Amino acid sequence: SLAAGGKGTISVTSNLLPAKVVEVYNLFQAGKIKEAAKLQIELNEFHHAMFTETSPIPVKYALYLAGFFTDEVRSPLTILDESLQEPLRNTMKKYNIEVTN
Protein backbone atom coordinates (compact mmCIF):
# COMPACT_ATOMS: atom_id res chain seq x y z
CA SER A 1 0.00 0.00 0.00
CA LEU A 2 1.16 3.52 -0.73
CA ALA A 3 0.08 4.62 2.74
CA ALA A 4 2.42 2.01 4.25
CA GLY A 5 5.39 3.30 2.26
CA GLY A 6 4.99 1.44 -1.02
CA LYS A 7 6.43 3.08 -4.12
CA GLY A 8 4.10 1.71 -6.78
CA THR A 9 1.75 -1.14 -7.52
CA ILE A 10 1.38 -4.44 -9.27
CA SER A 11 -2.27 -4.14 -10.17
CA VAL A 12 -4.66 -6.64 -11.65
CA THR A 13 -7.30 -3.92 -11.82
CA SER A 14 -5.08 -1.81 -14.07
CA ASN A 15 -5.59 -4.32 -16.89
CA LEU A 16 -9.14 -2.99 -17.29
CA LEU A 17 -9.20 0.33 -15.41
CA PRO A 18 -5.69 1.72 -15.94
CA ALA A 19 -6.68 5.39 -15.73
CA LYS A 20 -8.39 4.88 -12.37
CA VAL A 21 -5.37 3.06 -10.89
CA VAL A 22 -3.05 5.82 -12.14
CA GLU A 23 -5.42 8.42 -10.70
CA VAL A 24 -5.25 6.80 -7.24
CA TYR A 25 -1.47 6.86 -7.43
CA ASN A 26 -1.26 10.44 -8.68
CA LEU A 27 -3.70 11.73 -6.08
CA PHE A 28 -1.71 10.02 -3.32
CA GLN A 29 1.60 11.36 -4.63
CA ALA A 30 0.10 14.86 -4.78
CA GLY A 31 -0.76 14.63 -1.09
CA LYS A 32 -4.49 14.31 -1.78
CA ILE A 33 -4.80 11.35 0.55
CA LYS A 34 -8.55 11.62 1.20
CA GLU A 35 -9.33 11.82 -2.52
CA ALA A 36 -7.04 8.87 -3.26
CA ALA A 37 -8.63 6.84 -0.46
CA LYS A 38 -12.14 7.70 -1.70
CA LEU A 39 -11.31 6.50 -5.22
CA GLN A 40 -9.62 3.38 -3.87
CA ILE A 41 -12.77 2.57 -1.89
CA GLU A 42 -14.89 3.15 -5.02
CA LEU A 43 -12.74 0.54 -6.78
CA ASN A 44 -13.08 -2.07 -4.02
CA GLU A 45 -15.98 -3.94 -5.66
CA PHE A 46 -13.96 -4.24 -8.86
CA HIS A 47 -10.84 -5.35 -6.96
CA HIS A 48 -12.94 -8.01 -5.25
CA ALA A 49 -14.32 -9.22 -8.60
CA MET A 50 -10.76 -9.73 -9.84
CA PHE A 51 -10.09 -12.20 -7.01
CA THR A 52 -13.25 -14.33 -6.85
CA GLU A 53 -11.06 -17.22 -8.00
CA THR A 54 -7.32 -17.76 -8.12
CA SER A 55 -5.54 -15.04 -10.06
CA PRO A 56 -5.28 -14.67 -13.04
CA ILE A 57 -8.49 -16.58 -13.84
CA PRO A 58 -10.95 -13.68 -13.25
CA VAL A 59 -8.89 -11.03 -15.02
CA LYS A 60 -8.33 -13.31 -18.02
CA TYR A 61 -12.08 -13.88 -18.25
CA ALA A 62 -12.74 -10.15 -17.84
CA LEU A 63 -10.31 -9.40 -20.66
CA TYR A 64 -12.17 -11.97 -22.77
CA LEU A 65 -15.48 -10.24 -21.96
CA ALA A 66 -13.94 -6.92 -22.99
CA GLY A 67 -12.89 -8.40 -26.34
CA PHE A 68 -9.13 -8.62 -25.79
CA PHE A 69 -8.72 -12.43 -25.83
CA THR A 70 -10.54 -15.68 -26.41
CA ASP A 71 -11.82 -17.49 -23.34
CA GLU A 72 -9.20 -20.23 -23.75
CA VAL A 73 -6.64 -20.69 -20.97
CA ARG A 74 -3.67 -22.99 -20.64
CA SER A 75 -3.49 -25.70 -18.01
CA PRO A 76 -3.41 -25.62 -15.04
CA LEU A 77 -5.77 -22.63 -15.30
CA THR A 78 -9.46 -23.11 -15.96
CA ILE A 79 -12.12 -20.79 -17.30
CA LEU A 80 -13.89 -18.73 -14.62
CA ASP A 81 -16.51 -20.78 -12.81
CA GLU A 82 -19.86 -20.38 -14.55
CA SER A 83 -21.53 -19.12 -11.36
CA LEU A 84 -19.10 -16.17 -11.28
CA GLN A 85 -19.33 -15.15 -14.94
CA GLU A 86 -22.53 -13.09 -14.82
CA PRO A 87 -21.57 -11.28 -11.58
CA LEU A 88 -18.23 -10.34 -13.17
CA ARG A 89 -20.00 -9.14 -16.32
CA ASN A 90 -22.32 -6.99 -14.18
CA THR A 91 -19.44 -5.52 -12.19
CA MET A 92 -17.63 -4.61 -15.38
CA LYS A 93 -20.74 -2.84 -16.68
CA LYS A 94 -21.08 -0.99 -13.37
CA TYR A 95 -17.55 0.36 -13.90
CA ASN A 96 -18.39 1.36 -17.50
CA ILE A 97 -16.21 -1.29 -19.11
CA GLU A 98 -17.61 -2.23 -22.49
CA VAL A 99 -18.53 -5.92 -22.58
CA THR A 100 -18.38 -7.30 -26.11
CA ASN A 101 -18.48 -11.06 -25.46
N, C-alpha and C positions, 0 to 999 in steps of 0.2 A: 504494500500500500504506500502511496505517496506520503500520507500523513505519518507513516512510521519510518520515513526516511528513504523510501524507494526512489530510484532515479528514472524509472520508466515503467513499461508494462509489456507483458506477453499476453495478448488479449485475443480470446476466441471471438468475443463480440465484435472486434474490429474487422473481422472478415465480412460482416454485413452492415455494420454501422460505424464505419471508420471515422466519419466526421464527428460523431458524438463522442467517441473515445478520445479523439484529439482535443475536442472542446473541454472535456473534463480535465485533461492534462494541462492545457493552456490556462484554464481558469485557475487551477491550483498553483501553477508556476507564477501567475500574476498576483498571487496573494488573495484571490477571491475564493477563499475556502468554503464559505457558506454556499456560494453559487455552484462550485464544483461538487460539493456534497449533495446538493439538491438534484443536480443532473445525474450523479451516480445513483442516487436512490430511485430516480425515474427509470433508470436502466435495469434495476434489479430484476424485474420480471423477465426481461430478455436474457440477462445473465443466467437466471435459473433455467430458462428453457434450453440453453446451450449445454446444460449438464444434467438433463433428465436421464441420460444413460452415459456410459463411459465415453469420454472424449476420445476421438473426434466424431463419434457417430452422429450426434445431433447437428453439429455444424456442417458436416458433409451432407446430411439430408436437407438442411436449410439452404445450402448452396445449390443443391439440386432443385429445390422448390423455386429458387430465385432464377433458375435457368443457366447457372454456371457449369453444371456437370450433369452426367447421367446419375441415376440412383445406384449404380454398381459400386461395390466396395470390394477390396481385396481381403482375403482371409488374413488374420482371424477376426476382422471386423464383420459386422452384420448390418443390414439396413435397420434404420430406426424402428423400434417396435411399433406395430400398427396402432396400438392404443395411444401412442404419443404423437402420431403424425398430424392429426387434425388440431390438437392443442398447439403444436408448434406452428402450423400454418396460421392459426388465429392470432398467435402472439406476433408473428411476423407482420401480419396485416395491421395489427394495433400500432406497430412501430413504423408504419408506412413503407414497408418493404414490399415491392411488387412481387407477387407470387405468380409465376408463369406456368408451373407444372402442377 
